[in-house]
Amino acid sequence: MMEWRKGPAVTRIARPTNLRRARELGYKAKQGVVVVRVRVRRGGRRKPRPWRGRRPKRMGVLKLTPKKNLQWIAEERAARKFRNLEVLNSYQVGEDGKYKYYEVILVDPHHPAIASDPRLSSLQRGRVFRGLTCAGRRARGLLR
């Protein structure tokens, strides 16, 4: 995990760290399927402090929580880095005092091996940005 912290925030990896969990979520060792490790800062959000004067109560700096969970944020960052791929699913692989680490399974919808697979060919474009992944549905209250 020390190397994970030193490296870039979004890193493509050769194979999943937790193969059993990845296969549960739809990973297959075939062309067109990519695994990416994403590092996300733990904790709530903090807005920049306004530079014009107002009462501290009205600054709106602390105690702000995003409507998204950190896993959904990690999926979005992976999708922005790899624009030609779609997010299939993700799972947590670890955390330390400062970061949480997720592995995101990405699929190339235009690859022939994926287009011929009935389970993977039906992925829509931009599903992670519309909250259609498992983490997004959970954050929207559609899963318990």
C-alpha positions, 0 to 999 in steps of 0.5 A, a space after each residue: 500500500 505504500 507504493 499505491 500512495 506514492 503512485 498516481 491516483 488512477 493507475 491501470 493494473 494488469 490483474 485484479 488484486 481480489 480476483 474472487 470479488 472481481 469475478 463476482 462483479 463481472 470481471 473476465 480475463 478477456 480482451 476489452 476488460 481493464 482493471 484500474 486502481 483509484 485512490 480517493 481522499 477519505 472524509 467529507 468535503 471542504 469548500 474553499 473559504 469565501 474571500 468576501 466578508 460574512 458571518 462564520 456561520 454563513 461561510 458554508 465551509 465545514 460539515 458539507 457532505 457530498 450526495 455521492 459516496 467515495 466509491 462512486 467518485 472513484 468510478 467517475 474519476 476512472 471513467 474520465 481518465 479512460 474515456 473510451 471505456 465504460 464502468 462495469 463495477 468496482 470494489 474496495 481493496 484497502 484504506 489507510 489513514 488518508 485514502 481509500 483505494 478502489 479497483 474499477 472494472 472497465 469495459 471497451 464496448 467497441 471491442 469485438 470480444 465485448 460486442 459478442 458477449 451478451 452480458 457485457 454488450 448491453 452497457 450504455 454510454 456514460 452510465 457512471 455519470 448517471 448513477 447507473 452503477 451499483 455504487 451510484 444506485 446505492 448513493 441514490 437510495 435505490 439499493 439498501 
